[in-house]
Amino acid sequence: MFRISHVIGLHREHDRHRIAEVRELFEAAFPDYASQPDYIPLKLSEQASRGIPAVLLAAHGEGDRVIGFALADYFESIEYAYLDFIVTSADRRGRGLGGALYEALREDMIDRGAKGLFLEVPTDDPKQVSIAANLKANKTRLRFYERYGARPVIGTLYDQAIRPGNPAEPRLLYDPLQNTKPLEAETLREVIRLILTHRYHYADNDPYVAQVVASVKASPVRIREPLDAGKPEVRPKVARRLHPLKVFCSSRHALHHIKERGYVERPARVDVILKAISVLPDVERLSVRNFGEGPIRAVHDVDFVNYIKKMCQELPPGELLYPYVFPIRRTDRPPYDRSVRAGYYCIDTFTPLSTDAYKAARAAVNVALSGASAIIDGNPLVYSLCRPPGHHAERDTYGGFCYFCNGAIAAQYLAAKYGRVAVLDVDYHHGNGTQDIFYTRSDVLTVSIHGHPNFAYPYFSGFADEKGEGEGLGFNHNLPLAEDVHDGRYLEALDEALGIVRRFKPEALVVSLGLDIAKADPTGTWSVTPEGLYEIGRRIGGLKYPTLLVQEGGYNIRFLGRNAAKLLTGVCAGSLGRKPKGT
C-alpha cells in the first residue's frame, strides 16, 4: 500500500527530510545529476522568481518513507505542463507505482485547468538506438503512455540529432488530458521554447532553440499513430488519488444545541459547511482521534477545566446555566455555589453551560488536535471544522460561544513538536483567548485582524498597543479595522499580517478561521465578498507553510457553506501554486 501527496515547500524539518529522500531516489536513478544536489529544492524554492509553478508529488510506503515521486513544471502562461521526472525505488518498479504517480499528476494538472501535458521518452527510432533490448524497452514505455492518449509529436526537429555527436534524442509526447481540441503549431512552438530554456537552460537567443522552434510548421500539429494501431484504445479514467486538504469533523458537535430563538451558534453551521465542501475535489475527510484532557490542561487553568466539566455533569438534561452575577476576580474567595460561580469564569451573558456543553467542547478540541496531528504526520493542508468555536476562551474564562480554545490547544501541540508556530486569526471578533494564552511567550506568534474593540465583541481586548509581555513582547500583533471594511481594505490588512508571519518564519501556521467577516453575517459589519474570501485563502495558502485551519465564527446559514468552500478552494490554489479560476 502507498499514498501520494503534494510536497509544497521546505519550511519544516519533515519536508526537508522528505526532500532528502526524494533526492536520494533521484540521484540513484540519474547519477549524472549527483553533481546538482539542489536541483529539486531549487525548483520548489525558486517558483516565484521563475514564474513557473513546480509540482512535486511524493509516494509514501511503509513508515511513510518516500518510494517514488513525480516532478513537473506548469507553464501557467499558456496552461500546458511538462513532466520532468517520474522515479520509483528499484524494488517498486513494474508494480504499478509509476502508473499511479502519472495518474496522480494528470489529476493535478486537470484540476489546474491544464490543456495538455508534455513529456519525454527515450526514442524508439532504430536509427538512433542500436541495442535491441533498449529499443524494446523504449517501445514498451511508449505503449504505456499511449494508454492515456499520450503519443509522440512528429514532423519537427525535436527528436532529431541535429548536432553532430549528440546522443539519441528523446521523443516529445503530448497527452491531451481532457482537451478535445487539436494542438496548434503556435502552442507547440512556445512549449518547446519553454522546455529548452527552463529545463535545459538554453539561452532564449540560442540558434539551436530557434532552429527547433522554427521546425514546427504543420498546424494542427502532427501526432504519430499508435504503435498498436487498429486495437481499441483503452484510456484509464482519472482516479481521485490526491486530496491535499484533509478535513476533520465530529458528529458530537450536535450534542450542543441551544434551542433558543435568535441563538446563531447552532449545529446547522457545520451541516451546511460539510455539504458545500464535500463536492470539492481537493477534500478528504479523516477520522477524529481522542486526545484526552491533557492537551486542554496544557493551556487552560486546572480549576477552570474542572469547573466546566463538573458543572455540566450536574446540570439536568435540557437545563441551561447562564451567569447572572459577575463577581470581582478575587482568586482567594470565588463564589461557593457552583451555579453562582459561572460568572466567575464566564465573560458574557450568552454562553450557557448545559449537560452536553463539556462533551461537545471536548469533541471540538479532539477535532483541532486531530488536525494538528495530521500536520505533524506530513499533511500540508488541514481543516478542523470545530464546533463550538474556541478563540474567546482564555486560560480561565469562557464566553463568546467558546469553552476551550481549540486553536490555541492545537498551536501548543504543534509548538511542542516544532518550537515555532504562528497563529493568524481572521475572525471578525478579536481572539482574546488565544492572545491571553500566548501573551508572555515568544515561541508562538499571534496575529489578529478584527473589528475594533470600540464597537466589536469582546470590547476589552484587541487594541493595537497590545504587543505582549515579558518574553512575549513583540510577538502579539493586533490589526483592528473600522466598521465598514470591503475586500480591498481587508486584503491590505491581510498582507500586513502575512508579512509579520513571514518574518517570524514558523514551522507551522494555525489559522483561526472566522467566516463572520463575510457580507451579511449577523454578528459582523463588514462586506467581504465570496471573491474576497477566495483571495484571502489564496494568499494564506501562498505562504506555503504547513497550515491548520480551525473553524471559529460565521453565522449566516444561507451563505456559510459557499463562503467556506470559496476560502478553502483559495487556500488550496495558493498552496499548490494554482492560477485563480477565470484569469
Helices and strands as residue ranges (DSSP letters): E 3-6, H 13-29, G 31-35, H 39-45, H 47-50, E 54-60, G 62-64, E 66-75, E 80-88, G 90-92, H 97-112, E 117-121, H 132-146, E 151-152, E 171-175, H 185-194, I 195-199, H 207-214, E 245-248, G 251-255, H 268-277, E 283-285, H 294-297, H 302-314, H 338-345, H 357-376, E 381-384, H 406-418, E 421-425, H 432-438, E 444-451, G 470-472, E 476-481, H 487-504, E 508-513, G 515-517, H 530-541, E 547-551, H 557-576
